């Protein structure tokens, strides 16, 4: 196979990544649209809706932050595989929040709490994947972040461990609110900056 310039490789990887991210966004939006279309169906909960919103935001942020890969000059199959794998993990989180059917459960929250080991296992994985992703993007990208970024991994992992072990709704509400606040902090901090 002939070598290709990085500027030729990245758009192809971005198409696959964008497709997977788009599927996750579609899954979340279709579930929300179903709730709006059928408001009398039981089972909606604020906890579930907050996680849906947070993961929607996570998918959008991931898509946005991956623009920094355009500057990467040394593409390998391993890096391409990693980026696509990361997007698949995010899609799976969206899919876990949006099951095809919840009739076996007492609504979306009951489904979410019963499937929490999978969801929080994947969320914990994203913290580690994000660190690797940031390292791949290089020193210039890494230098943009402060201590709060580097603290998100250990704090996030600890919160995921608590969430894996507990069905306490208050704990889960606390964790999703912390996650959303941190997402908005990142948006506020980097909203007008370019990659």
Secondary structure, 3 states (H helix, E strand, C coil): CCCCCHHHHHHHHHHHHHHHHHHHHHHHHHHHHHHHHCCCCCCCCHHHHHHHHHHHHHHHHHHHHHHHHHHCCCCCHHHHHHHHHHHHHHHHHHHHHCCCCCCCCCCHHHHHHHCHHHHHHHHHHHHHHHHHHHHHHCHHHHCCCCHHHHHHHHHHHHHHHHHHHCCCHHHHHHHHHHHHHHHHHHHHHHCCCCC
